[in-house]
């Protein structure tokens, strides 16, 4: 080993993996792929593994997207880059279907209590239509009365990532 210690070798391997990961990462990001770089020890080198990200089925210029058929939602930057998702969600039950189409965020309420449904708690509400439908927190295993319901951490991310007038698309 000469004057190098194992600590030096591990540090060099990590730095090599970082350089390779950065170079490959730029290319993978352009393709919409995630990248995980795994470093070898003792000069073995780096191995890069691309992990595909589920494409958002909505237009690139929307900031929130929900696909009812698969119960998935995405948060994006409005330019085609996915910031979060797909996340598990649920939608309106039969007779209270979530509408399909293009909408805009109308208002946000950190803690909303539904007057229509016995003060049902709707945390992190982001309202997107004229009928009180919203992205909000709750149990994503349960259907809603027309809203897009997701786990609280996901709903909070949508709440923080969306602003009034941002475009929302709901697809079948």
N, C-alpha and C positions, 0 to 999 in steps of 0.2 A: 504494500500500500504506500510505501514511502512516507512522505510528510503529510499525506491526506488522512483524515480520520473518517470513520463511517458517517459521522455527522456531516462532513463536507460532501461526501458522495451523495447522501440523501438530499441535501440542499441543492446540489447540482442537478439531480434527477428531477426534483420538483420544479426548478427553474426551467429545465428543458421541456417538461410537460406543459408549463405555463406558456412558453413561447409557441409550442406546437398547438396547444389548445386555442391560443389567441388567433393564430393564423387560420386554423381550420374553423374556429368559431365564427369569424367574420363571414366566411363562405357559407357556413351552415345557417347563420341567421338570415342571410339573403334568401335562403330556400325555406325559411320558416321552420327550421329544425332546432331542437335543443342539443346541447353538446355536453358530454361528460368526458373529461380527460382523466385517464388513470396513469399514474406515473410508476415506472419500474424502479427497482433499487439496484445499485451497483452498475449503472451505465446500461441497463437493459433498454432504456429508452421510454418513449411514451406511446400509449395506445389510445386512439380517439374512437369514441363510440357515439354515433348520432342517434338521438331519441326523437322520433317524429312527434309533432304536436298536432292534435286534432284541428283541422282547419275550421274556421268560423264560417257557417253557412250563410251569413248575412253580407250585405254590401260593406266594402271597406270603410265607407265614410260614417258608419254608425258606431256609437260608443258602447252600446249595450245590445246584446243579441240573445234571443232565446229560441231554441228549437223544441217545439212541443212534442214531436214524435219520439224524441229520445230523452226528453227531460234534461236538457243541457243548456247552460247559459255561459256567455262569454262577456268579458269587459275588455274593450280595446281602446287604443289612443285616438280612434277616429280616422286613422290613416292606414289601417290594415294590420297593425301590430297588436297581437293579443297580449294584454296585461295580466289577465286572470282567466282561467278556464281551459277546457270546459269544466264547469262546476255542476254538481247535482242540484236539480231544482224540481218543482212540481207546478202544475198549472190548474186552471179551473176545472171543476168536476162537471159531468154532463148536466146541461141546463144552466150552467154558469161558466161557459167556455171563455178562455182567454182569447181576446181578439187577435187575428193575424193582420199584420200590416206594418206601416211605417208610422212612428209616433215621435213625440218630443217630450223630454222631461218638463213637467209643469211646476212641480214643487217637491220639496224634500222635508221630511219630518223625522227627527231622530227617534222619537217614541210617539207612535200614532195609536190611538185607541179608536177602533171602528164603531161608530154610532149605529151602523146597520146590523152589526153582529155582536150585540151585547158587550160592547167595549172590549172586543177581542184585541189583544196586544199585537201590534204590527211594528216591531222594531226596525230601524234603519229603512224607513219607507221612502221610495223614490217613485212618485206618481207620474204616470205617462199617458193617461187618457182622461176624457171628460166624465168617466163613470167610476172614478175612484180606484181604478186598478193600479197596482204598483209592484215593483220589485220590493220584497221585504223579507225579514228574517222569520224563522219558525222551523217547524219540522218538515223537511223536504219529502218525507215519506207520505205526507197527507196532501190531498188535493185541496185547492182553495175555492173561493167564490169568484174566481176570475183573475186573481193576482198571480204573480210569479213568486213562489215561496222557495227560499233557500236557507241553508244553515246560517246562523247569525254571523259567523266570521266572513262568509262570502257576501252576505247582505251588507255588512259594514264596509267591505271593500268596494262594492258597487256604490253605496251611499257616498263614500269619500271620493270615488273616481268620477262621479257624474255631477253635472251642473245643470241648472235650468237651461232649457233650449237644446241640450245635447240630443242627438238623434238616437232613437231606439227602434229596433226592428224585431218583430215576432214572426217566425216562420213556422209552417205546419210541422 
